[in-house]
């Protein structure tokens, strides 16, 4: 199916959801009863329009963007201005306002109101880590969003599920608080209440379906922008290699001799941290390149193997606004034949690498992860099931003997809360495992048997080159580089106040410093390292207690269990 057709059909489906729900309400209710609903829908639309109008202003406030006069931009980056001028001339649109964020995390984005009133922002990382062809491809991708008017389209697309949610909430509160509750004694009142309940259920289901379809449309728009970049550059490989460097953090830094020369200063800087000799990482970095000094095909295939074959990738894809990187590369590869260029990274060896690491199937690992992640919830559901049996026995619908006493129910829940507490401890032990060992980014990114639940306990050393969200004032996360690649560092503490304090007091201080990080490497969907401890070269140490915060729920479960045991033993 073509991208344009898929996008159109998805949008039509969203409008069909709204039409179906409103039509159902219109059949069951008189127009006068719809007045409150129409007001709520109107308010929802006003909120969406407010967000659309104020969004660019908020972005200007929240991000440290240096806006450049276009003549200055053309003078500094003529090869980028060339492709911008080409698109604006062909499409007959105004030149977007250009901005730059002084951060080495390679990112680019566009925002604005229409294709004639757009803004494009790139970070210094785009200039620093990508070659000119790749930079042009990234800019062409962002221009694709502008040309396709994605600002307006995605505002409409994501507004539709909100309208469906508004309908669902209106139906729910109409049943709960309106005068219809007082009309249940007559047949008409009961009929209306039942109808409202049905509408609420249908609307909630439609909301979730609509939300997933909205995400699908967003992914289609990304593919569309990728296609636009391939058309402009006439070589899809340029965007593919840019995505590899941006999403996987892999480095291509020249020939082996050039690479070794560049490592010397880094080796001197990091040796003082004393965890392991950075020369080893330099050797790994050289091995990760081909004979031309480019990222080796095998390394890319291993990094892409997670996207292609790990079951968690499919899960994250459904709930993501962007397609997985490997999927984008595969689609770009399909376009290479159109422009008569050879595919640079065909990912054909990814399956063999995956089977070498984890075998033919990862279903066992995925199911184990899901069970571990849901342990307390699973025990709670079992408790509810036993309680339901107890209720049926208590009222005489089932014969369960002495189990139907209140005393036994309290004992059941006391034991259940203990089990849930130990479930939390078991989950934490699995998700925050011990055994931290020296590692590097290439070895981590090429590990396919990893997930948000199943981490690799690692210690890495290198340089903080930017913030996790470049230019964002309140970004608590970091962007890190060692001798083999770059990675997102997740410092999220779990408490908003602590995250805010770290963002404004510490995150900026660490940018530009050589550090050692102990933490858990995870993937979901992008690769990242969750921090346990950070050591700086000047001897400072920063702990992250997100692991310890998980024990709070276990303590709560144990306290509740003690109270229930007391009631069971002393009172009941």
C-alpha positions, 0 to 999 in steps of 0.5 A: 500500500502506498504511503499516501493511500495508507495515510488517507485511509487511516484519517478517513477511519478516524473520522468514521469513528467519530461519525459512528459514535455521534450517529449512535447518540443522535439516534438514541437522544433528542437534540436537546440532550446533546447540548451539553455534549456539543459544548464539551466537544467545542471546548475540546476543539478550543483546547486543541486550537489553543495548543496549536496556536501556542505550541510554537511559542512554548517551544521558543520558551522551553528550548535554548534555540539560537535563531539565525538570519537566513543570509548568515545560515547560507554563508555558514552552511551553503550546502544546506541552504542549497537544498532548502532553496531548491524545495522552497522554489519548487513548492513555492513556499516561504523559507523556514526560519532556521535555528541551531541548538548548541548541543552535540546530541544530533537531533533535528525537528520542525514546528510551526503553523503552516508550510509558509510559517515554519521553523526548522532547528538542528543541533550542532551534533548534526553538523559535528557527527554527520557528513554533508550528504547526511546533513542534507538528507536530514534537512530534506526529511524535515522539509518533507514535514513542512511541505506535507503540512504535517503541523496541521494534519497531525493536529487534526489527527490527534484531536480526533481521539480527544473528541472521542474521549470527551464523548465517553466522559460525557456519557459516563458523567451523564449517567452518574450525575444527571437527573437521568438517575432519578428516572430509572424507575420508569422504562424510558429512564432505564432505557436512556441510562442503558444507552448512555452506558453503551455509548460510553463503552463504545466511545472509550473503545473508539478512543483507544482505537483512534489513538493507535490509528493516530500513532499509525498516521504519525509513522506514515508521515515519517515514512513520507518524509523519508521518501521526500529526503530520498527524492531530493538527495537522489540517494536513500543511503544518505538518510540511512547512514544518518539514521544509523548514526543518530538512532544507534549512536554508532560512529564513523570517524575515518580510517584505522590510522586516523581513528587511533590518532583521535583516541590519544587525547581521549585515552589520556583524559579517561585513564585517570578514572581508573575503571579500565584502560580506554585503549581497549575501547579504542581497539573495539572502535577500530574493529567496528569499522570497515576498511574504508573507515565506515561503520561495519555492516555487521555492527549495523546489522547487530544493532538493527537486529533488536528492531527486527526480531526482538518481540519488545520492538513490535510492542513499542512500534504500536505505541510509537510516533516514529517507525523503528530505525531498522524498518525505516532503513529497509524502506529506504533500501527499497527506494535505492533501485529507483535511483540506481544506487547500491544499497549500503546497509541491506541488513540481510545478516541481521537474522543470523546474528540474532540466532547466534546470540539468542537462538531462533525464537525469543518468545521465552525471554519475552514471556518471562519479561512480561511475567516479571514486570507484572508479578505484583499485578498477577498476584493481585488478579489471583487475589481478586479471583479468590475473593470473587469465589469467596463472595459467591460462596458467602451468598450461597451461590457456591459451596466452599465450606469454611472458606466462606468465613470473613476470618478466612478472607482476611487471612487470604488478603494478608497472605496475598499482600505478603506475596505481592511484596515479595513479587515487587522485590523479585521484580526489582532484583531482575530489573536492577541486577547486580554484577556491573562490568566494564563495557562500551557502547558498541558492545551494548547496542549490538546486544539483541537479548535486552529489553526494558525489563532485562538489562545489562549491568554495565560500567562505561566511561566517556564524555558528556556531550549534551543533554538527553533532550538537546536545548530543553531547559528542564532535561534531566537526562544526558547524552554520552560518548565513549570511544565507540559510540554515543548513547542516551543516559537516563537519570530520571529519579522518579520524583518530578521535584528531584528530576527538576532539581537535577535538570536545573542544578546538575545536568548542565554542569556535567556537559563537557566532563569526562565521567564514569557511569554505573547503570543498567543498559536497556532498550525500549525502543531506543538504546539507553543507560539508566543511571545508578552512579556517576563519578566525575574526574574531579572526584564527585559522585552522584547517586540515583535512587530510582531502584530503591524507590521501587521498594516503597510499594513492597514496604506498603504491601508488607505494612498492609499485610501486618495490619490484616494479620493483626485483624485476623489474629486479635480482632476477628 
